[in-house]
Amino acid sequence: MPETQLKLTPYGNADFAYIREEGLAYVDKTQFIEVLERCGSNYPFIVRPRRFGKTLSTNMLEAYYDEAAADQFDRVFAGTYIGSHKTPLASQFRVLHLDFSGIASPNHQVLAAEFQETVLSGVRSYFQRYPHPEQNEVLKGTFPSASALISRFFSLLTEEFPRKLYVIIDEYDQFANEVLSQDLVHFKAMTSSEGFLKNFFTKLKAATNRLVSRIFITGVTSISLDSMTSGFSISTNITTFPAFADLYGFTEAELRELVPQVLDISKWGLNVDDLVARMREWYNGYRFSPQNETTVFNPTMCLSYLLTWQNLGEEPDTLLDPNLGQDLNKIEKILSLGDASFVRQTVEKALRREPIPFAGRLKPLNLNQETQLDGSSLLSAMFYLGFLTYAAGNNRELVIPNRAVSIQFFEYFLKHVLQTEQYEFVATDFLEALDALVAGNPEPLFRVTCDRFTAASGLHAYAHLKESDFQTLLIGAFSFTNAYTVTSEVEVRGEDRGFIDILAVPTVGSRAQSAYLVEVKYLSPKNATDQAKSDAIVEAKSQISRYEKADDLKRLPNLKRIVVLFVGLKLEMLEIY
């Protein structure tokens, strides 16, 4: 029997036609073309976190609807769902595709010019497919703004091609989010009544009266569109519609079908379950609709993981996306627009893996009407950015989706709550420590967490710290692994009642060999006499001695007790018994 030909992994490639024509691995999402046509809106927009396959989907739509691509249709869509369920609208439009992801400068003096050049690039691509005798009026004309340029383009086509244009806009807000992260005043100006972004979308809205038949928009948050209010009021936000819960990302079933297409894992003594379990821990958990229980994996991170296996025969040295630090910087500005105490409470709850109460529906985020984002608005923004997602089985709670996001919260906690000056997360150190934790040795995890925190903190950072901060620090470190269910302030009832600082219990089916009962003590340097340190340790051990008598704890296999004492920023004592 001939050996099955493995397919190449299309990591970093969003050219839909190329992927299909060259036979690269592909997870079929074409069924959503049919769903989009039936969603009840001709102008939908959808928000997903970065690196979730949005560009690939917009290229898929262009390949499907563009008249100029009709001769490639059978070749590109052969073997897909839509290839055998072709709709009447296939190849029926002239597509104007605008990709704003390449606008890099947040400098307000050049941003409008870059935006206009990007619009011109999309118009130029249109005329390459559909030449027009008067196209140079647009291509070589001088226009004061992008809205003036697109208005002239529309006027050129309206009489000849009524209701014939399909406008696809990819990453409509990437540059706007960059601006927001640095200059709120400029962001408001850009999206206000006289701003270049609002003026552009106002012209687009007006063109739907005669020329533009359909519009599809992708982005990372709804902030820019919400802030433009009437500038583009015709759009429908389908972000949480249940029918589109898995439009972006891989379901576990899809991932299980993909792995054998790109890897012969039997030669490494592995099976699909092994690899999917690893990716589930790091990249799964995104539940985008409160009416749909489906969760999805981050597709770009899964492809990156599989590509490393394909080329090196082993998993990556780090399972954390190096771009996550950039995401963290962007959310910092958004979080700074909210109440500091609410932000801190949310971050601590997230790190402790506690569900965060939520109203259930995403709130419009209009920064031209609000000087500060309330709690519901902040949670909506964190949902859009992928930092929080709907909890399984509960539409009114948000949770962290996976380990990769836990690390981002951990870094935010260290940088902004504990106010470390130069903390750097080194994934390999933590991975080795987590392996030791699962094997029954918690000391490396406690050491690497505390030592890195101490080394990164300013000389007087301890002045604002309290015991609960160190509890959250350690819980955050535990949250990097799904091998444990970690809870804090666990109430012990009965004669020896009290509250356990941290209890880590192996999750069902995990390889973890021990449960951990942790008591944390903290002393400021000025109060840390030898007697005070001794008293704190004695108190911690006494508490553990009482708590472990509880029936629930007696049933835990191989329970290990841990006493941790911090003095200032230093891990003064760690005892495991």
Buried (B, 14 or more C-beta within 10 A) or exposed (E): EEEEEEBBBBBEBBBBBEBBEEEBBBBBBBEBBBEBEEBEBBBBBBBBBBBBBBBBBBBBBBBBBBBBBEEBBEEBBEEBBBBEEBBEBBBBBBBBBBBBBEBEBBBBEEBBBBBBBBBBBBBEBBBEEBEBEEBEEBBEEEBEBBBBBBBBBBEBBBEEBEEBBBBBBBBBBBBBBBBBBBBBEBBBBBBBEEBBBBBBBBBBBEBBEBBBBBBBBBBBBBBBBBBBBEBBEEBBBBBBBBBBBBBBBBBBEBBBBBBBBBBEBEEEEBEBEEBBBBBBBBBBBBBBBBEBEBBBBBBBBBBBBBBBBBEEEEBBEEBBBEEBEEBBEBBBBBBBBBBEEBBBEBBBBBBBBBBBBBEEEBBBBBBBEEEEBBBBBBBBBBBBBBBBBBBEEBBBBBBBBBBBBBBBBBBBBBBBBBBBEEBEBEBEBBBEBBBBBBEEBBBBBBBBBBEBBBEBBEEEBBEEBEEBBBBBBBBBBBBBBBBBBBBBBBEBEEEEEBEBBBBBBBBEEBEBBBBBBBBBBBBBEEEBEEEBBEEBBEEBBEBBEBBBEBEEBEEBEEBBBBBBBBBBBBBBBBEBE
